Amino acid sequence: MRMTVNEESKIVGIWLTNAEKNDAELRESLKPLYKQYHDQKYLVAVYMSGEQDLYENTRDLLLYNRRRSAEKEVQAEKAAGMTMQM
């Protein structure tokens, strides 16, 4: 488990591994910590390790975003070309 506290934005990030996220006793033991920070007006975010491949999912997301950006750029150029022709 890793915990980060950002005083400026009042956010607490708690990162759990696969083993930790499946440990009911550990998760129950964190409830007082959640309450402590909630009472201090912090947002507590718990991040749990996933089951899928991080590299592949990140690569796929970046490729999708690049393709989508290129599509929008082409659409904008076409729209600008249509405007100039009128």
Chimera marker file (.cmm) of the C-alpha trace (Angstrom):
<marker_set name="trace">
<marker id="1" x="0.000" y="0.000" z="0.000" r="1" g="1" b="0" radius="0.5"/>
<marker id="2" x="1.161" y="3.482" z="-0.787" r="1" g="1" b="0" radius="0.5"/>
<marker id="3" x="-0.440" y="6.663" z="0.473" r="1" g="1" b="0" radius="0.5"/>
<marker id="4" x="0.067" y="10.221" z="-0.749" r="1" g="1" b="0" radius="0.5"/>
<marker id="5" x="-1.336" y="13.318" z="0.910" r="1" g="1" b="0" radius="0.5"/>
<marker id="6" x="-1.618" y="16.541" z="-1.065" r="1" g="1" b="0" radius="0.5"/>
<marker id="7" x="-2.084" y="19.330" z="1.469" r="1" g="1" b="0" radius="0.5"/>
<marker id="8" x="-2.710" y="21.972" z="-1.184" r="1" g="1" b="0" radius="0.5"/>
<marker id="9" x="-5.549" y="20.211" z="-3.001" r="1" g="1" b="0" radius="0.5"/>
<marker id="10" x="-6.688" y="18.299" z="0.094" r="1" g="1" b="0" radius="0.5"/>
<marker id="11" x="-6.598" y="14.928" z="-1.629" r="1" g="1" b="0" radius="0.5"/>
<marker id="12" x="-5.402" y="11.672" z="-0.114" r="1" g="1" b="0" radius="0.5"/>
<marker id="13" x="-4.483" y="8.912" z="-2.559" r="1" g="1" b="0" radius="0.5"/>
<marker id="14" x="-4.296" y="5.344" z="-1.326" r="1" g="1" b="0" radius="0.5"/>
<marker id="15" x="-2.864" y="2.789" z="-3.767" r="1" g="1" b="0" radius="0.5"/>
<marker id="16" x="-3.617" y="-0.900" z="-3.163" r="1" g="1" b="0" radius="0.5"/>
<marker id="17" x="-1.962" y="-3.883" z="-4.822" r="1" g="1" b="0" radius="0.5"/>
<marker id="18" x="-3.997" y="-6.855" z="-6.066" r="1" g="1" b="0" radius="0.5"/>
<marker id="19" x="-3.325" y="-8.740" z="-2.836" r="1" g="1" b="0" radius="0.5"/>
<marker id="20" x="-4.265" y="-5.741" z="-0.689" r="1" g="1" b="0" radius="0.5"/>
<marker id="21" x="-7.472" y="-4.974" z="-2.565" r="1" g="1" b="0" radius="0.5"/>
<marker id="22" x="-8.646" y="-8.559" z="-1.949" r="1" g="1" b="0" radius="0.5"/>
<marker id="23" x="-7.756" y="-8.461" z="1.763" r="1" g="1" b="0" radius="0.5"/>
<marker id="24" x="-11.044" y="-7.684" z="3.528" r="1" g="1" b="0" radius="0.5"/>
<marker id="25" x="-9.319" y="-7.216" z="6.893" r="1" g="1" b="0" radius="0.5"/>
<marker id="26" x="-6.882" y="-4.645" z="5.506" r="1" g="1" b="0" radius="0.5"/>
<marker id="27" x="-9.667" y="-2.748" z="3.723" r="1" g="1" b="0" radius="0.5"/>
<marker id="28" x="-11.729" y="-2.707" z="6.916" r="1" g="1" b="0" radius="0.5"/>
<marker id="29" x="-8.719" y="-1.397" z="8.870" r="1" g="1" b="0" radius="0.5"/>
<marker id="30" x="-8.530" y="1.610" z="6.526" r="1" g="1" b="0" radius="0.5"/>
<marker id="31" x="-11.999" y="2.918" z="7.433" r="1" g="1" b="0" radius="0.5"/>
<marker id="32" x="-10.777" y="4.966" z="10.440" r="1" g="1" b="0" radius="0.5"/>
<marker id="33" x="-8.174" y="6.557" z="8.171" r="1" g="1" b="0" radius="0.5"/>
<marker id="34" x="-10.881" y="7.471" z="5.634" r="1" g="1" b="0" radius="0.5"/>
<marker id="35" x="-12.963" y="9.026" z="8.413" r="1" g="1" b="0" radius="0.5"/>
<marker id="36" x="-10.004" y="10.945" z="9.849" r="1" g="1" b="0" radius="0.5"/>
<marker id="37" x="-9.246" y="12.626" z="6.534" r="1" g="1" b="0" radius="0.5"/>
<marker id="38" x="-12.921" y="13.080" z="5.631" r="1" g="1" b="0" radius="0.5"/>
<marker id="39" x="-13.411" y="14.941" z="8.930" r="1" g="1" b="0" radius="0.5"/>
<marker id="40" x="-10.530" y="17.236" z="7.900" r="1" g="1" b="0" radius="0.5"/>
<marker id="41" x="-12.358" y="17.980" z="4.602" r="1" g="1" b="0" radius="0.5"/>
<marker id="42" x="-10.002" y="15.874" z="2.469" r="1" g="1" b="0" radius="0.5"/>
<marker id="43" x="-11.111" y="13.826" z="-0.503" r="1" g="1" b="0" radius="0.5"/>
<marker id="44" x="-9.892" y="10.258" z="-0.111" r="1" g="1" b="0" radius="0.5"/>
<marker id="45" x="-9.303" y="8.369" z="-3.360" r="1" g="1" b="0" radius="0.5"/>
<marker id="46" x="-8.554" y="4.652" z="-3.241" r="1" g="1" b="0" radius="0.5"/>
<marker id="47" x="-6.851" y="3.209" z="-6.317" r="1" g="1" b="0" radius="0.5"/>
<marker id="48" x="-6.920" y="-0.551" z="-6.750" r="1" g="1" b="0" radius="0.5"/>
<marker id="49" x="-4.623" y="-2.496" z="-9.011" r="1" g="1" b="0" radius="0.5"/>
<marker id="50" x="-6.402" y="-3.860" z="-12.057" r="1" g="1" b="0" radius="0.5"/>
<marker id="51" x="-6.411" y="-7.230" z="-13.728" r="1" g="1" b="0" radius="0.5"/>
<marker id="52" x="-5.486" y="-6.160" z="-17.261" r="1" g="1" b="0" radius="0.5"/>
<marker id="53" x="-2.127" y="-5.307" z="-18.788" r="1" g="1" b="0" radius="0.5"/>
<marker id="54" x="-1.261" y="-1.676" z="-18.018" r="1" g="1" b="0" radius="0.5"/>
<marker id="55" x="1.200" y="-1.329" z="-20.914" r="1" g="1" b="0" radius="0.5"/>
<marker id="56" x="-1.260" y="-2.582" z="-23.536" r="1" g="1" b="0" radius="0.5"/>
<marker id="57" x="-4.168" y="-0.529" z="-22.220" r="1" g="1" b="0" radius="0.5"/>
<marker id="58" x="-2.068" y="2.640" z="-22.051" r="1" g="1" b="0" radius="0.5"/>
<marker id="59" x="-0.713" y="2.040" z="-25.561" r="1" g="1" b="0" radius="0.5"/>
<marker id="60" x="-4.224" y="1.467" z="-26.929" r="1" g="1" b="0" radius="0.5"/>
<marker id="61" x="-5.528" y="4.617" z="-25.256" r="1" g="1" b="0" radius="0.5"/>
<marker id="62" x="-2.670" y="6.734" z="-26.611" r="1" g="1" b="0" radius="0.5"/>
<marker id="63" x="-3.157" y="5.331" z="-30.128" r="1" g="1" b="0" radius="0.5"/>
<marker id="64" x="-6.886" y="6.034" z="-29.968" r="1" g="1" b="0" radius="0.5"/>
<marker id="65" x="-6.286" y="9.603" z="-28.759" r="1" g="1" b="0" radius="0.5"/>
<marker id="66" x="-3.700" y="10.228" z="-31.511" r="1" g="1" b="0" radius="0.5"/>
<marker id="67" x="-6.068" y="8.883" z="-34.186" r="1" g="1" b="0" radius="0.5"/>
<marker id="68" x="-8.998" y="10.898" z="-32.826" r="1" g="1" b="0" radius="0.5"/>
<marker id="69" x="-6.875" y="14.068" z="-32.724" r="1" g="1" b="0" radius="0.5"/>
<marker id="70" x="-5.828" y="13.556" z="-36.353" r="1" g="1" b="0" radius="0.5"/>
<marker id="71" x="-9.462" y="13.022" z="-37.388" r="1" g="1" b="0" radius="0.5"/>
<marker id="72" x="-10.519" y="16.245" z="-35.671" r="1" g="1" b="0" radius="0.5"/>
<marker id="73" x="-7.654" y="18.127" z="-37.317" r="1" g="1" b="0" radius="0.5"/>
<marker id="74" x="-8.722" y="16.904" z="-40.773" r="1" g="1" b="0" radius="0.5"/>
<marker id="75" x="-12.337" y="17.850" z="-40.060" r="1" g="1" b="0" radius="0.5"/>
<marker id="76" x="-11.263" y="21.326" z="-38.953" r="1" g="1" b="0" radius="0.5"/>
<marker id="77" x="-9.165" y="21.771" z="-42.107" r="1" g="1" b="0" radius="0.5"/>
<marker id="78" x="-12.073" y="20.669" z="-44.285" r="1" g="1" b="0" radius="0.5"/>
<marker id="79" x="-14.420" y="23.061" z="-42.494" r="1" g="1" b="0" radius="0.5"/>
<marker id="80" x="-11.917" y="25.906" z="-42.917" r="1" g="1" b="0" radius="0.5"/>
<marker id="81" x="-11.554" y="25.066" z="-46.630" r="1" g="1" b="0" radius="0.5"/>
<marker id="82" x="-15.316" y="25.104" z="-47.115" r="1" g="1" b="0" radius="0.5"/>
<marker id="83" x="-15.544" y="28.479" z="-45.427" r="1" g="1" b="0" radius="0.5"/>
<marker id="84" x="-12.877" y="29.991" z="-47.709" r="1" g="1" b="0" radius="0.5"/>
<marker id="85" x="-14.599" y="28.700" z="-50.862" r="1" g="1" b="0" radius="0.5"/>
<marker id="86" x="-17.865" y="30.446" z="-50.058" r="1" g="1" b="0" radius="0.5"/>
<link id1="1" id2="2" r="1" g="1" b="0" radius="0.2"/>
<link id1="2" id2="3" r="1" g="1" b="0" radius="0.2"/>
<link id1="3" id2="4" r="1" g="1" b="0" radius="0.2"/>
<link id1="4" id2="5" r="1" g="1" b="0" radius="0.2"/>
<link id1="5" id2="6" r="1" g="1" b="0" radius="0.2"/>
<link id1="6" id2="7" r="1" g="1" b="0" radius="0.2"/>
<link id1="7" id2="8" r="1" g="1" b="0" radius="0.2"/>
<link id1="8" id2="9" r="1" g="1" b="0" radius="0.2"/>
<link id1="9" id2="10" r="1" g="1" b="0" radius="0.2"/>
<link id1="10" id2="11" r="1" g="1" b="0" radius="0.2"/>
<link id1="11" id2="12" r="1" g="1" b="0" radius="0.2"/>
<link id1="12" id2="13" r="1" g="1" b="0" radius="0.2"/>
<link id1="13" id2="14" r="1" g="1" b="0" radius="0.2"/>
<link id1="14" id2="15" r="1" g="1" b="0" radius="0.2"/>
<link id1="15" id2="16" r="1" g="1" b="0" radius="0.2"/>
<link id1="16" id2="17" r="1" g="1" b="0" radius="0.2"/>
<link id1="17" id2="18" r="1" g="1" b="0" radius="0.2"/>
<link id1="18" id2="19" r="1" g="1" b="0" radius="0.2"/>
<link id1="19" id2="20" r="1" g="1" b="0" radius="0.2"/>
<link id1="20" id2="21" r="1" g="1" b="0" radius="0.2"/>
<link id1="21" id2="22" r="1" g="1" b="0" radius="0.2"/>
<link id1="22" id2="23" r="1" g="1" b="0" radius="0.2"/>
<link id1="23" id2="24" r="1" g="1" b="0" radius="0.2"/>
<link id1="24" id2="25" r="1" g="1" b="0" radius="0.2"/>
<link id1="25" id2="26" r="1" g="1" b="0" radius="0.2"/>
<link id1="26" id2="27" r="1" g="1" b="0" radius="0.2"/>
<link id1="27" id2="28" r="1" g="1" b="0" radius="0.2"/>
<link id1="28" id2="29" r="1" g="1" b="0" radius="0.2"/>
<link id1="29" id2="30" r="1" g="1" b="0" radius="0.2"/>
<link id1="30" id2="31" r="1" g="1" b="0" radius="0.2"/>
<link id1="31" id2="32" r="1" g="1" b="0" radius="0.2"/>
<link id1="32" id2="33" r="1" g="1" b="0" radius="0.2"/>
<link id1="33" id2="34" r="1" g="1" b="0" radius="0.2"/>
<link id1="34" id2="35" r="1" g="1" b="0" radius="0.2"/>
<link id1="35" id2="36" r="1" g="1" b="0" radius="0.2"/>
<link id1="36" id2="37" r="1" g="1" b="0" radius="0.2"/>
<link id1="37" id2="38" r="1" g="1" b="0" radius="0.2"/>
<link id1="38" id2="39" r="1" g="1" b="0" radius="0.2"/>
<link id1="39" id2="40" r="1" g="1" b="0" radius="0.2"/>
<link id1="40" id2="41" r="1" g="1" b="0" radius="0.2"/>
<link id1="41" id2="42" r="1" g="1" b="0" radius="0.2"/>
<link id1="42" id2="43" r="1" g="1" b="0" radius="0.2"/>
<link id1="43" id2="44" r="1" g="1" b="0" radius="0.2"/>
<link id1="44" id2="45" r="1" g="1" b="0" radius="0.2"/>
<link id1="45" id2="46" r="1" g="1" b="0" radius="0.2"/>
<link id1="46" id2="47" r="1" g="1" b="0" radius="0.2"/>
<link id1="47" id2="48" r="1" g="1" b="0" radius="0.2"/>
<link id1="48" id2="49" r="1" g="1" b="0" radius="0.2"/>
<link id1="49" id2="50" r="1" g="1" b="0" radius="0.2"/>
<link id1="50" id2="51" r="1" g="1" b="0" radius="0.2"/>
<link id1="51" id2="52" r="1" g="1" b="0" radius="0.2"/>
<link id1="52" id2="53" r="1" g="1" b="0" radius="0.2"/>
<link id1="53" id2="54" r="1" g="1" b="0" radius="0.2"/>
<link id1="54" id2="55" r="1" g="1" b="0" radius="0.2"/>
<link id1="55" id2="56" r="1" g="1" b="0" radius="0.2"/>
<link id1="56" id2="57" r="1" g="1" b="0" radius="0.2"/>
<link id1="57" id2="58" r="1" g="1" b="0" radius="0.2"/>
<link id1="58" id2="59" r="1" g="1" b="0" radius="0.2"/>
<link id1="59" id2="60" r="1" g="1" b="0" radius="0.2"/>
<link id1="60" id2="61" r="1" g="1" b="0" radius="0.2"/>
<link id1="61" id2="62" r="1" g="1" b="0" radius="0.2"/>
<link id1="62" id2="63" r="1" g="1" b="0" radius="0.2"/>
<link id1="63" id2="64" r="1" g="1" b="0" radius="0.2"/>
<link id1="64" id2="65" r="1" g="1" b="0" radius="0.2"/>
<link id1="65" id2="66" r="1" g="1" b="0" radius="0.2"/>
<link id1="66" id2="67" r="1" g="1" b="0" radius="0.2"/>
<link id1="67" id2="68" r="1" g="1" b="0" radius="0.2"/>
<link id1="68" id2="69" r="1" g="1" b="0" radius="0.2"/>
<link id1="69" id2="70" r="1" g="1" b="0" radius="0.2"/>
<link id1="70" id2="71" r="1" g="1" b="0" radius="0.2"/>
<link id1="71" id2="72" r="1" g="1" b="0" radius="0.2"/>
<link id1="72" id2="73" r="1" g="1" b="0" radius="0.2"/>
<link id1="73" id2="74" r="1" g="1" b="0" radius="0.2"/>
<link id1="74" id2="75" r="1" g="1" b="0" radius="0.2"/>
<link id1="75" id2="76" r="1" g="1" b="0" radius="0.2"/>
<link id1="76" id2="77" r="1" g="1" b="0" radius="0.2"/>
<link id1="77" id2="78" r="1" g="1" b="0" radius="0.2"/>
<link id1="78" id2="79" r="1" g="1" b="0" radius="0.2"/>
<link id1="79" id2="80" r="1" g="1" b="0" radius="0.2"/>
<link id1="80" id2="81" r="1" g="1" b="0" radius="0.2"/>
<link id1="81" id2="82" r="1" g="1" b="0" radius="0.2"/>
<link id1="82" id2="83" r="1" g="1" b="0" radius="0.2"/>
<link id1="83" id2="84" r="1" g="1" b="0" radius="0.2"/>
<link id1="84" id2="85" r="1" g="1" b="0" radius="0.2"/>
<link id1="85" id2="86" r="1" g="1" b="0" radius="0.2"/>
</marker_set>
